[in-house]
Amino acid sequence: MNDMVKNLFLWLVIAIVLVSVFSNFGPRHAAAEKIAYSQFLTEIDQGMIHSVTVEDNKIIKGSTKNNRRFVTYMPVQDNALLGQLLKNNVTVTGQEKPQESFLLHLFINWFPMLLLIGVWIFF
């Protein structure tokens, strides 16, 4: 195989690796402020929380009445939290943990092996 095709293949592999790294580790959306769970409970009692979404029974994302976005993590299972939220007229939603796609999972697991085979065949 001529050198031009080998160089093109090498640059293509480098580009694919860089795109996959930046897409997996880059920011996915606007960052929310991390707050302590105790501060979250205090803001509920003060009536400052507008809405919350509970993900995977641990992660709490939401917004305050002045449109400040936040995220906090439940250190322990808090059975009284739902009652406290409803008592303070907070909109509560739940969301299950997002699952990665089968194709992404397949690509991540098989890409190193395919890369080695490609390098072995073409070089």
C-alpha positions in Angstrom: 0.0 0.0 0.0 1.4 3.4 -0.8 2.5 5.9 1.8 -0.3 8.4 1.0 -3.0 5.9 1.9 -1.2 4.9 5.1 -0.9 8.6 6.1 -4.5 9.2 5.3 -5.6 6.2 7.4 -3.4 7.3 10.3 -4.9 10.8 10.2 -8.4 9.4 10.0 -7.8 7.3 13.1 -6.3 10.2 15.0 -9.3 12.4 14.1 -11.8 9.7 15.2 -10.0 9.2 18.5 -9.9 13.0 19.2 -13.6 13.4 18.3 -14.6 10.5 20.6 -12.5 11.8 23.5 -13.9 15.3 23.2 -17.5 14.2 22.8 -17.3 11.9 25.8 -15.5 14.2 28.2 -16.8 17.6 27.0 -19.6 19.5 28.8 -23.0 18.2 27.9 -25.1 21.2 29.0 -24.9 24.4 31.0 -23.5 23.7 34.4 -25.6 23.9 37.5 -24.3 25.2 40.8 -23.4 22.4 43.2 -24.9 23.0 46.7 -24.7 21.0 49.9 -27.6 18.8 50.8 -28.1 20.7 54.1 -28.3 24.0 52.1 -30.9 22.4 49.8 -33.0 21.5 52.8 -32.7 25.0 54.2 -33.8 26.5 50.9 -36.8 24.2 50.8 -37.9 25.5 54.3 -37.4 29.1 53.2 -39.6 28.5 50.2 -36.9 29.3 47.6 -37.1 26.0 45.6 -39.3 26.1 42.5 -38.9 22.6 41.1 -36.7 19.5 41.5 -36.0 16.4 39.4 -34.7 13.3 41.3 -32.5 11.0 39.2 -31.5 7.5 40.2 -32.8 8.1 43.8 -29.6 10.1 44.6 -29.1 13.1 42.3 -31.3 16.1 42.8 -31.4 18.7 40.1 -33.6 21.7 40.2 -34.2 25.5 40.1 -35.0 28.1 42.6 -37.7 30.7 42.3 -35.1 33.2 41.0 -34.2 30.8 38.1 -30.9 29.7 39.6 -30.1 26.1 38.6 -28.6 23.7 41.2 -27.6 20.1 41.7 -27.1 18.2 45.0 -26.6 14.6 46.0 -28.5 12.7 48.7 -26.0 11.3 51.1 -28.6 8.9 52.7 -32.1 7.9 51.8 -34.4 10.7 53.1 -37.9 9.4 53.4 -39.2 12.8 54.7 -37.9 14.7 51.7 -40.9 14.2 49.5 -43.3 15.3 52.2 -41.2 18.4 52.8 -41.1 19.3 49.1 -44.9 18.9 48.6 -45.6 20.9 51.8 -43.6 23.8 50.3 -45.4 23.6 46.9 -42.3 22.4 45.0 -42.9 20.7 41.6 -41.3 17.2 41.9 -40.5 14.9 39.0 -38.5 11.7 38.7 -36.2 10.5 36.0 -34.5 7.1 35.6 -30.8 6.9 35.0 -30.0 7.4 31.3 -28.6 4.3 29.6 -25.9 4.5 27.0 -26.8 3.3 23.5 -25.8 -0.2 22.4 -23.8 1.2 19.5 -21.8 3.5 21.7 -21.1 0.6 24.1 -20.1 -1.6 21.2 -17.8 1.1 19.7 -16.1 1.8 23.0 -15.4 -1.9 23.7 -14.3 -2.9 20.2 -12.6 0.2 19.0 -9.2 -0.6 20.6 -9.1 -4.1 19.1 -10.2 -2.8 15.6 -7.5 -0.1 15.8 -4.8 -2.7 16.6 -6.0 -4.9 13.7 -6.1 -1.9 11.3 -2.6 -0.8 12.3 -1.3 -4.4 12.0 -2.9 -4.9 8.5 -2.0 -1.5 7.0 1.5 -1.0 8.5 
